[in-house]
């Protein structure tokens, strides 16, 4: 019987040492690259950002309706972040992408991307303010809105008494007429609320009349504590059919509220104008300024008093009286103070 030749098993091929070393080096390189890339991302996010091109800060405007990608490109174009990709990744990983707020931002030089993202998420926009003090005329309001450089567009003068004095935040590029409209809406809202809870039996029938009286109260005193008392005096006079005899209304009829720089003359007091409440009965035809909340509240819920007169006390306030005789004595004291001041000034 013939025998088949035995086949010899070949020994397993041994890996060449050079291939193992090469694979290890590649893996190590990849690990190192990943570590370096991660470190770069962290440094880009946490470390100092680009420096401002001009001055200590950089201003960037983020438009309404802009998505996170548009915001990232605006920040990169503005020179406040170094990488749009890292910003987008950070915004998505932190959840900030859904909460970024539009507006004008001012970032300090070398601000970190983390700080920039936090500011936009919290809406820390640049605050531009327009302040309208109580008792300003509408002409004065128009002037201050026109002088706010971040606003644009034409402006209309609102009706006297139609806006609510306050401090308003405005945005760069906002239309001036839109700002005026916000002031008007604020006044309408407040007046509606106060009118709904007004005291019964007031001697006027419309919210517009309340604004007119409040504007007179506003111009008569700079002391908040005196507003309710002065409002009560004028309401008592209206109830009794007495003329208001208000200097501020008479001045408004002469100069539309601009200070005369002196006292009223006898001729001016005796000249009949629609606003001379020494010569006309009841309220003038409209407000003489824009009254604030306190004055509006005072005329719609005045305290109960019998006082009908007041005159300056020489200390920035007024002294009040319920009778004409008492008022005359107060006026005499005020005249004496005026003479003493004139004599002192003449020395």
Secondary structure, DSSP 8 states (H G I E B T S, - for coil): ----------------HHHHHHHHHHHHHHHHHHHHHHHHHHHHHHS-----SSSSEEEEEE-TT--HHHHHHHHHHHTS-S-HHHHHHHHHHHTGGGS---EEEEEETT--HHHHHHHHHHT----EEEE--TT--HHHHHHHHHT-TT-BS------TT-S--SEEEE-TT-BHHHHHHHHHHHHHHHHHHHHHT--TT-S--SHHHHHHHHHHHHHH-S-GGGHHHHHHHHHHHHHTT-----HHHHHHHHHTT---SS---HHHHHS--TT-TTTSSSS-SS-SS---HHHHHHHHS-------EEEE-SSSSEEEESSHHHHHHHHHHHHHHHHHHHHHHH-
